[in-house]
Amino acid sequence: MKKVVKFGGSSLASAEQFQKVGNIIRADEDRRYVVPSAPGKRFDGDTKVTDMLYDCYAAAEAGEDFTEKLQNIKARYDAIIEGLKLDYSLDEEFEIIKKNFAEKSGSDYAASRGEYLNGKILAEYLGYDFIDAAEVILFDEDGAFDAEYTNRKMAKRLKKHEHAVIPGFYGAYADGKIKTFSRGGSDITGSIVARALKADLYENWTDVSGFLVTDPHLIRNPQVVDVITYRELRELAYMGAAVLHDEAIFPVRKAGIPINIRNTNRPEDPGTMIVATTSQKSRWTITGIAGKKGFAAVTIDKDLMNAEVGFCRKVLTVFEDNGISIEHMPSGIDTMCVFVDQEVLQEKEQLVLSGIQRAVEPDTLEVQADIALIAVVGRGMRQTRGTAGRIFSALAHANVNCRMIDQGSSELNIIIGVKNDDFEKAVQAIYDIFITTQL
Ligand code: ASP
């Protein structure tokens, strides 16, 4: 078996955390390719090294003295090296970084040093080879990640190494200039390495024991999902559930490689498996609940709307022309309702309303704000009768009024619109009916 293991920032924030990571890697000889993040927070209120680097580079770019800021970053790494009792020094690396900062080599270069240096230390600690991601992850001249070229180049390079550390988060343009992914992008690197290696498993080690049924800010200690499909994860991630970078799914999905989310601080926990498809039923009828506040609904009524060819298109064109993306669009015979992000709409509200007025001359046109959308997602819903009924009776018992219902035709999800103020209560009621009462 071949496994790619990626460790997040909190898993590599201190020497103590490095030791846990070392133990995890040594416990399984299939864990031969390792992708590290930069050192993250050691405690609440601490600063991630990536943020320190952005800050330090901003000072350099403004022509200010950045010596102390850079010293503080070096101190973070030195503490790790000392704690691990390594005979290793980053003095030369920091000389180069200092020179490049002074020459204004770019904030992407600056941020990438977080993973680069952590990768150097980790390779030294494990006795693994170090592969600079700048040599194997390529971006095209428009700044788009070049997936196919990277895949070939990475695959060829990995063949030469039995064991290697490949730092996360960055790659380079053809001319060697460093470019990073968006924040949290080490997850993408891990996925790219797994695809190129044709790995059997991509393990993503973090500080939670897997993907949670719902947001722990809403429900205390929610249950961990044991198996989730890529599609279910996409639906939940879109509604704000976060465990992985959104784009991290694509490389492994192409190659059909499962992802296992694991907890560095509790390696005995099995975590969550993210798979393409599964015959395994979820433990509960639903797999997860996610949601967001802050949507607005534009409702358009017009008699005989259904007979007017092109009515929907004309309305939607107004949103498109104003650069507003549409979230949901439940409709009736003579009524159509468009859900959009409230903040985005507010900037252009009057333009949109007058545009719709002109385009379709509705009988009435209304805007309602402060709506929250909740997605209840589960591959098991299709086989189970009464799921929608259970959701709505739970909401009724909790005294929550449902403003909108939208069930996707794949029956993978049900989207519910409620008042912002009812959001927490609604999530609690749905969680309780499917999970708490089944424990
Ligand atoms: N260190 C980067 C960040 O903080 C990338 C990562 O951790 O994945 O966003």
Boltz pocket constraint, residues with backbone or C-beta under 6 A from the ligand:
constraints:
  - pocket:
      binder: B
      contacts: [[A, 8], [A, 9], [A, 37], [A, 38], [A, 48], [A, 50], [A, 51], [A, 114], [A, 168], [A, 169], [A, 182], [A, 183], [A, 184], [A, 185], [A, 186], [A, 187]]
      max_distance: 6.0
